[in-house]
Amino acid sequence: MRWDDFRSSDNVEDRRGEGGGGMGFPGGGAGGLGIGTIVILCIIGWVTGINPAILIGGAEQMSGGGRQREERVDPQTQSRRGAPPKDQAGQFAAKILGNTEDVWSTVLPNQTGKQYTPTTMVLYTSGTRSGCGSAQAAMGPFYCPLDKKIYLDTSFFQEMAQKFDVRGDFAYAYVIAHEVGHHVQDVLGILGKVQSRQQAAGRTDANRLSVRVELMADCLAGVWAKNSNDKYNAIDESDVREAVKAASAIGDDKLQQQAQGYVVPDSFTHGSSEQRVRWFMTGFKSGQTRSCDTFRAAGN
């Protein structure tokens, strides 16, 4: 993927280097929670479809670790906020985010009549605070609709290579574009409606709604890729294969099989490998936001 010529986004908040995520977490934990507790809460979130940040935030309150505290940020770190990252991973993330801004600011109003308001990407190390609670590297990248920011520990790219054998710039770009896809859903008013439906639904139905949201974000990542490539001609067939491999590697069925040796479809929150690949390619082939209505395609 040729990304060097992309414009860097100004909407990047670089919190890396803030010890313990800038919050003084004992032992690298969140608000005093042990790493074992954090891992367990992340697994519960994965199974139930609940944002792990919310679970961890609640556990902090229960343990007394959620009280307000002043964020300790050294002056050098503070000066990096809003400034372009200087390392390769940070520059890559900023340029991919900038490209999504350039694409969606044109595509969204043209295709939906909605103006695109950019999201902010927070780069962090180990842990930090989000509007949805504590953000931990173990959660992976996520979008918080409460503060409308994407949270990314850039070491996740290394984890993709080491744990899932997924490599390549476009595979990493797909991860960012997927989270931006959630922001697009937020701009369109979809996330709020789905969350209301989930609150009134049982666990299985709530999980199914979560799957539809995630598959739509995969499709919207494909829409971005198609429209970006039409304008910038920055990807080729090998790049698309990288994204397909990434989507396949993080399907619920494959992750569950690896983690527990069996698959429980009713607990899926992101979709199977086949679904994630298919919906990404649906968006990539069409380049149209309207092709991403996963709710009308229930069961697929």
C-alpha positions as a printed Julia matrix, in Angstrom:
300×3 Matrix{Float64}:
   0.0     0.0    0.0
   1.36    3.41  -0.96
   0.38    5.69   1.92
   3.33    8.11   2.13
   1.55   10.72   0.02
  -1.64   10.68   2.1
  -2.4    13.76   4.12
  -1.77   13.43   7.86
  -4.79   14.1   10.01
  -4.66   16.87  12.6
  -7.17   14.91  14.67
  -4.62   12.68  16.4
  -4.05   12.79  20.13
  -0.76   11.11  20.94
  -0.74    9.95  24.56
   2.04    7.43  24.14
   4.78    7.75  26.71
   2.39    8.64  29.49
   3.43    6.09  32.1
   0.64    3.63  32.83
  -1.48    5.3   30.18
  -1.05    8.69  31.85
  -3.22    7.69  34.8
  -0.63    6.2   37.15
  -2.18    2.72  37.09
  -0.43    0.47  39.63
   1.28   -2.44  37.97
   0.0    -1.41  34.55
  -3.58   -2.06  35.65
  -6.64    0.16  35.41
  -7.51    2.13  38.51
  -5.77   -0.45  40.71
  -7.31   -3.52  39.06
  -4.92   -6.42  38.53
  -3.99   -7.49  35.03
  -5.73  -10.83  35.61
  -8.99   -9.04  36.39
  -8.62   -6.9   33.28
  -8.09   -9.94  31.07
 -11.14  -11.67  32.55
 -13.3    -8.58  31.96
 -12.06   -8.36  28.37
 -13.05  -12.0   27.81
 -16.5   -11.35  29.34
 -16.93   -8.36  27.05
 -15.92  -10.44  24.05
 -18.46  -13.15  24.91
 -21.34  -10.84  25.86
 -20.8    -8.07  23.36
 -20.4    -5.44  26.08
 -17.64   -2.9   25.52
 -14.82   -4.04  27.86
 -14.12   -0.39  28.69
 -17.55   -0.18  30.32
 -16.97   -3.37  32.33
 -13.57   -2.2   33.53
 -14.94    1.22  34.43
 -17.68   -0.43  36.49
 -15.18   -2.68  38.24
 -13.1     0.37  39.11
 -16.12    1.97  40.73
 -16.84   -1.22  42.71
 -13.25   -1.44  43.91
 -13.03    2.24  44.74
 -10.49    2.84  42.01
 -12.82    4.86  39.8
 -12.66    8.09  41.81
 -11.6    11.16  39.95
  -7.89   11.78  39.81
  -5.73   14.24  37.98
  -4.07   12.91  34.87
  -0.31   13.14  35.18
   1.17   14.17  31.87
   4.71   15.43  31.45
   5.2    18.64  29.42
   6.9    16.81  26.54
   3.95   14.44  26.22
   1.48   17.3   26.46
   3.23   19.11  23.61
   2.74   16.07  21.35
  -1.03   16.31  21.52
  -2.22   17.64  18.2
   1.29   17.49  16.76
   2.08   14.95  14.02
   3.6    11.74  15.41
   7.26   11.29  14.53
   7.51    7.49  14.61
   6.51    5.32  11.65
   3.53    3.64  13.32
   2.17    6.98  14.46
   2.71    8.6   11.09
   1.0     5.66   9.4
  -2.04    5.92  11.67
  -2.26    9.69  11.15
  -2.05    9.37   7.37
  -4.65    6.6    7.17
  -6.96    8.65   9.37
  -6.34   11.69   7.16
  -7.22    9.66   4.09
 -10.47    8.42   5.66
 -11.34   12.06   6.36
 -10.67   13.07   2.76
 -12.72   10.16   1.42
 -15.7    10.28   3.78
 -16.01   14.08   3.62
 -16.91   13.57  -0.05
 -18.52   10.14  -0.11
 -20.89   10.53   2.84
 -22.67   13.72   1.69
 -22.77   12.52  -1.92
 -24.23    9.13  -1.02
 -26.33    9.88   2.07
 -26.83   13.64   2.23
 -25.08   13.7    5.63
 -22.06   15.88   6.29
 -19.05   14.05   7.69
 -17.62   15.26  10.99
 -14.16   13.72  11.6
 -13.4    11.56  14.58
 -10.28   11.9   16.73
  -7.8     9.06  17.11
  -6.09    8.6   20.46
  -2.77    6.76  20.31
  -1.72    5.31  23.63
   0.56    2.79  25.27
  -0.77    0.09  27.62
  -3.72    2.05  29.0
  -5.47    5.41  29.07
  -8.85    6.97  29.76
 -11.73    7.11  27.29
 -15.24    8.52  27.48
 -16.38    4.89  27.8
 -14.08    4.09  30.73
 -10.55    2.75  30.9
  -8.92    1.78  27.62
  -6.5    -1.14  27.8
  -4.28   -2.59  25.1
  -5.83   -6.03  25.71
  -9.13   -4.72  24.32
  -7.72   -3.98  20.9
  -8.73   -0.85  18.96
 -12.23    0.47  19.63
 -14.53    3.42  18.97
 -16.17    5.2   21.89
 -19.43    6.9   20.83
 -19.58    8.89  24.07
 -16.54   11.0   23.21
 -16.52   10.1   19.48
 -12.89    9.0   19.53
 -10.98    5.97  18.29
  -8.53    4.4   20.74
  -5.5     2.57  19.37
  -2.42    1.1   21.0
  -0.15    0.86  17.96
   1.45   -2.3   19.36
  -1.75   -3.99  18.14
  -0.18   -4.08  14.68
   2.65   -6.21  16.09
   0.08   -8.41  17.81
  -1.69   -8.96  14.49
   1.56  -10.24  13.02
   2.58  -12.37  15.99
  -0.76  -13.87  17.03
  -2.67  -13.98  13.77
   0.11  -14.04  11.16
  -1.5   -10.98   9.57
   0.95   -8.49   8.1
   0.96   -5.61   5.66
   0.11   -1.92   5.67
  -3.31   -2.4    4.14
  -4.28   -5.01   6.74
  -3.42   -2.46   9.43
  -5.28    0.26   7.5
  -8.35   -2.0    7.42
  -8.34   -2.07  11.24
  -8.35    1.74  11.41
 -10.95    2.01   8.64
 -13.21   -0.43  10.51
 -13.17    1.81  13.6
 -13.79    4.86  11.41
 -16.72    2.87  10.01
 -18.22    2.86  13.51
 -17.87    6.64  13.57
 -19.67    6.84  10.22
 -22.46    4.76  11.78
 -22.52    7.24  14.65
 -22.76   10.2   12.26
 -25.66    8.47  10.49
 -27.44    7.91  13.8
 -27.26    4.13  13.54
 -25.3     3.39  16.72
 -27.75    5.15  19.01
 -30.72    3.3   17.53
 -29.01   -0.07  17.83
 -27.98    0.55  21.43
 -31.6     1.36  22.31
 -32.72   -1.89  20.72
 -30.02   -3.84  22.55
 -31.13   -2.52  25.91
 -34.61   -3.94  25.34
 -33.35   -7.24  23.92
 -32.15  -10.48  25.48
 -28.48  -11.42  25.36
 -28.71  -13.53  22.18
 -30.64  -10.86  20.26
 -28.32   -8.14  21.58
 -25.35  -10.14  20.31
 -26.98  -10.49  16.91
 -27.46   -6.75  16.72
 -23.8    -6.3   17.65
 -22.81   -8.6   14.79
 -24.82   -6.48  12.34
 -23.08   -3.33  13.59
 -19.63   -4.9   13.22
 -20.3    -6.34   9.77
 -21.55   -2.95   8.62
 -18.29   -1.38   9.86
 -16.39   -4.0    7.83
 -18.45   -3.09   4.78
 -17.88    0.63   5.33
 -14.14   -0.05   5.54
 -14.49   -1.63   2.09
 -16.39    1.43   0.82
 -13.55    3.64   2.03
 -10.94    1.4    0.39
 -12.75    1.42  -2.96
 -13.25    5.18  -3.07
  -9.75    5.89  -1.79
  -8.22    3.66  -4.43
 -10.32    5.19  -7.2
  -8.85    8.57  -6.29
  -5.32    7.74  -5.16
  -4.59    4.36  -6.8
  -2.69    3.34  -3.68
  -3.53   -0.36  -3.35
  -3.25   -3.5   -5.47
  -4.55   -7.07  -5.37
  -1.99   -8.16  -2.78
  -3.19   -5.38  -0.47
  -6.77   -6.58  -0.77
  -5.62  -10.1    0.1
  -3.99   -8.68   3.23
  -7.27   -7.1    4.32
  -9.19  -10.27   3.57
  -6.73  -12.27   5.66
  -7.1    -9.82   8.53
 -10.9    -9.96   8.4
 -10.8   -13.75   8.33
  -8.33  -14.0   11.22
 -10.53  -12.03  13.62
 -13.84  -13.78  12.92
 -15.67  -14.89  16.08
 -15.69  -18.53  15.01
 -11.93  -18.64  14.48
 -11.17  -16.75  17.69
 -13.47  -18.95  19.76
 -12.06  -22.12  18.25
  -8.54  -20.98  19.12
  -9.46  -19.86  22.63
 -11.76  -22.62  23.82
 -11.73  -25.37  21.21
 -15.36  -24.98  20.17
 -17.71  -22.38  18.66
 -20.87  -20.83  20.16
 -22.65  -18.89  17.37
 -25.19  -17.29  19.75
 -22.3   -15.58  21.52
 -20.87  -14.05  18.34
 -20.51  -10.26  18.59
 -18.5    -9.47  15.44
 -19.45  -12.15  12.91
 -17.82  -15.23  11.48
 -14.68  -15.12   9.36
 -16.74  -15.77   6.22
 -19.17  -12.97   7.07
 -16.46  -10.44   7.82
 -14.64  -11.15   4.57
 -17.86  -11.11   2.55
 -19.07   -7.8    3.91
 -15.7    -6.11   3.48
 -15.66   -7.24  -0.13
 -19.27   -6.11  -0.6
 -18.25   -2.58   0.3
 -15.04   -2.77  -1.7
 -16.75   -3.97  -4.86
 -19.63   -1.49  -4.74
 -18.06    1.57  -3.16
 -21.58    2.46  -2.05
 -22.68    3.08   1.52
 -26.17    1.75   0.73
 -24.7    -1.68   0.02
 -23.78   -1.99   3.72
 -27.26   -2.4    5.17
 -26.5    -5.52   7.17
 -29.77   -5.24   9.08
 -31.87   -5.88   5.99
 -29.62   -8.83   5.22
 -30.32  -10.53   8.57
 -29.08  -14.11   8.62
 -26.38  -13.38   6.09
